[in-house]
Amino acid sequence: MTTFVSLIIIAVGLAMVIKSEAIYDFFGSVAWAEKYLGAEGGSRLFYKLLGILIIALTFMYWAGILQNILVWIFGPAGMFFGKK
């Protein structure tokens, strides 16, 4: 089941990268992206980057890397300060 759901999420991320213009037409522009990612096309770039992030996070989850990173970030305080 996890593999099936992961493939669906990867497909959604891929669709965001490929069809960023259609997503832009449906949702409109993102003011923050237009300001900081470029005057024209900042929102399209934002949608593409979001799709790539979704794909990368899904692959990391699939490989088991994401869980290790989350435990390292949100784990016990001893992990940050070298205490056991």
N, C-alpha and C positions, 0 to 999 in steps of 0.2 A: 504494500500500500504506500509506503514512504517513497518508493521509486516512482510510482505512478504520479503521486502528488508533486514530487520534485520535477518530473518531466513537464507537467502542466505549468508549474511556476516558471520554469526555464522558457517554455513556449510563450508565456505572457511577457517575460522580459525581452525575448527576441522580437516579439510583435511590437513592443514599445520602441525598440531601436529601429526596426524597419518602417513602421507606420507612424513615425513621430509627427508627420504633417497632419494625419487624420486625427491624432490625439490632440494636437494643437487646435484644430478646427472645432473639436468637440468641447474641450475644456477651456480653451482660450489661453491668453498669455499669463505668465507668472511674473508679477512686477519685480520681485527680487531677482529672478533670473535675467530679465531684460536689463536691469540696472548693472548687475555684476558680471554677467557672462557674455555681454555683447549687446549692441544697440538693436540690430535686426537679427533675429534667429536665436536669441538667448534662451527663449522658452523651448524651442525645438532641441537645442543642445541639452537643456535640463532634462527633458523627457528621455533623450538618448542616454544620458549619463545615469538616470534613474533605472532605466532598463538594464544597463550594464551592471550596475550595483546589485540589482535583483538577481541577475544571472550569477554573478560572482559569489554572493552570499549563499545562494542555493547550492552551488558546487561545493562551497566550503562546508555547508551543513551535511551534504551528501557524503563527503569524504571524512567527516568527523572532526574537522579542524575548527569549525565555528564553536563547537561545544567547549573545546579546550581554551579558546580565546575568551569566551564568556566566563568560564570558571576562573581564569587568570584575572580578569577585570573585576568581577563581582564576587570573587571567592573570599575566604577569610582574610582579615587584615594582615595576618602573618605572612601571606604570600608577597605582599608589597614590601614588607620591611625585613624580610629574610628570617623571621622568627618561625619556630616550629611548634 
